[in-house]
């Protein structure tokens, strides 16, 4: 069973917006606190959408030197119909003015060779079982010791994140859930 922690346990404090369409202010503040806790130099976000979450993280985590936002081309067909409206026309546009940010448009399934070692990963792209497994295992290959992997939409019954995280937790991944949110995380 995935252990639950409180926002107080991880030192969440308010941050300024605007916030993305998919992460409210509270979840964004949780993600910032978790990211800040590992003082990352390189961060990767699977499913950066228009880059609002990336912008909030870059504005609030001073140690980041490089932020790679990954998304799909505008013509991509989602696996889960509930995600059809989430394919951005202009991926990463809100964070594009930050020189630390770059966007990678993935027209195929990425491998370790497509990316670089990192200290923090946020997985919030394709929420189908196969994609969450792929992105999680890829993140685990890329993450440096002392880093963190975060997932969005755990406990969201409309998608398949929860079942994947429960299986990974059963295999020994030390995943924790932040109470009152759809954010789960794992420190390495």
KENU-561229 format. One record per residue (C-alpha): residue in three letters; x negated, y, z. Coordinates in pm, whole numbers, padded with zeros to 5 digits, always signed. Last residue first. Layout:
# residues N
AlaXYZ...
END
This chain:
# residues 188
Unk-01587+00783-00508Unk-01290+00977-00372Unk-00945+00876-00493Unk-00642+01092-00552Unk-00263+01100-00576Unk-00054+01408-00652Unk+00327+01378-00698Unk+00387+01590-00390Unk+00546+01595-00044Unk+00278+01374+00107Unk-00054+01359-00082Unk-00105+00998-00193Unk-00431+00813-00140Unk-00621+00575-00369Unk-00907+00365-00232Unk-00941+00142-00544Unk-00951-00210-00405Unk-00767-00419-00663Unk-00437-00357-00477Unk-00504+00016-00515Unk-00545-00033-00889Unk-00214-00222-00905Unk-00035+00046-00700Unk-00189+00317-00917Unk-00062+00151-01234Unk+00293+00102-01100Unk+00306+00462-00985Unk+00194+00615-01316Unk+00469+00462-01534Unk+00702+00757-01592Unk+01058+00866-01503Unk+01020+00733-01147Unk+00781+01010-01047Unk+00611+00859-00740Unk+00266+00935-00887Unk+00319+01212-01139Unk-00029+01367-01133Unk-00354+01179-01081Unk-00678+01288-00917Unk-01025+01133-00945Unk-01294+01262-00710Unk-01673+01272-00700Unk-01923+01165-00434Unk-02091+00920-00670Unk-02052+01043-01030Unk-01734+00986-01226Unk-01766+00869-01587Unk-01692+00498-01554Unk-01411+00558-01303Unk-01262+00819-01537Unk-01261+00567-01821Unk-01085+00315-01597Unk-00826+00573-01498Unk-00774+00699-01854Unk-00724+00345-01987Unk-00494+00236-01702Unk-00287+00556-01735Unk-00271+00505-02112Unk-00154+00143-02093Unk+00113+00214-01830Unk+00255+00516-02011Unk+00195+00857-01853Unk+00007+01014-02145Unk-00176+01309-01999Unk-00212+01413-01634Unk-00537+01258-01513Unk-00759+01508-01330Unk-01126+01416-01312Unk-01397+01556-01086Unk-01774+01512-01064Unk-01856+01434-01426Unk-02068+01213-01648Unk-02019+01295-02015Unk-01757+01228-02280Unk-01719+01059-02618Unk-01957+00773-02532Unk-01740+00672-02236Unk-01459+00600-02480Unk-01166+00801-02615Unk-00856+00652-02779Unk-00801+00830-03110Unk-00707+01179-03230Unk-00832+01330-02907Unk-00847+01708-02929Unk-01129+01814-02696Unk-01092+02156-02536Unk-01374+02358-02388Unk-01385+02565-02071Unk-01693+02714-01904Unk-01678+03022-02130Unk-01337+03113-01988Unk-01123+03280-02257Unk-00988+02943-02372Unk-00817+02875-02038Unk-00465+02978-02142Unk-00506+02829-02494Unk-00598+02480-02373Unk-00394+02294-02633Unk-00211+02512-02889Unk+00106+02338-03011Unk+00126+02135-02690Unk+00274+01782-02671Unk+00494+01791-02359Unk+00832+01789-02537Unk+00804+01421-02632Unk+00705+01319-02276Unk+01044+01168-02179Unk+01021+00953-02495Unk+00730+00759-02345Unk+00474+00654-02607Unk+00426+01007-02737Unk+00399+01089-03108Unk+00110+01325-03182Unk+00175+01602-03438Unk+00037+01878-03214Unk-00298+01698-03180Unk-00370+01536-02842Unk-00521+01672-02522Unk-00847+01682-02334Unk-00973+01974-02126Unk-01345+01968-02053Unk-01455+02202-01775Unk-01823+02293-01741Unk-02010+02492-01475Unk-01762+02441-01193Unk-01904+02550-00856Unk-01668+02847-00819Unk-01348+02646-00782Unk-01056+02893-00767Unk-01039+03070-01104Unk-01157+02758-01292Unk-00892+02551-01114Unk-00614+02800-01194Unk-00728+02824-01560Unk-00743+02444-01594Unk-00390+02422-01456Unk-00272+02675-01714Unk-00456+02504-01999Unk-00185+02471-02265Unk-00157+02092-02220Unk-00466+01975-02029Unk-00374+01609-02064Unk-00684+01430-01937Unk-00876+01692-01739Unk-01253+01661-01707Unk-01466+01846-01452Unk-01841+01912-01445Unk-02025+02096-01165Unk-01795+01976-00890Unk-01801+02102-00531Unk-01640+01780-00400Unk-01384+01946-00172Unk-01309+02217-00432Unk-01137+01958-00651Unk-00916+01835-00367Unk-00828+02190-00259Unk-00760+02300-00619Unk-00540+01995-00681Unk-00341+02063-00365Unk-00300+02430-00462Unk-00175+02320-00807Unk+00068+02080-00641Unk+00203+02363-00423Unk+00227+02617-00704Unk+00423+02380-00927Unk+00257+02147-01175Unk+00442+02068-01502Unk+00530+02410-01647Unk+00192+02539-01541Unk+00131+02799-01274Unk+00087+03175-01283Unk-00048+03194-01023Unk-00236+03290-00706Unk-00352+03031-00453Unk-00210+02916-00120Unk-00420+02693+00109Unk-00457+02315+00116Unk-00715+02180+00360Unk-00708+01807+00279Unk-00554+01680+00601Unk-00324+01984+00613Unk-00170+01880+00283Unk-00085+01550+00446Unk-00226+01205+00371Unk-00046+00892+00254Unk-00212+00552+00216Unk-00126+00346-00092Unk+00000+00000+00000
END
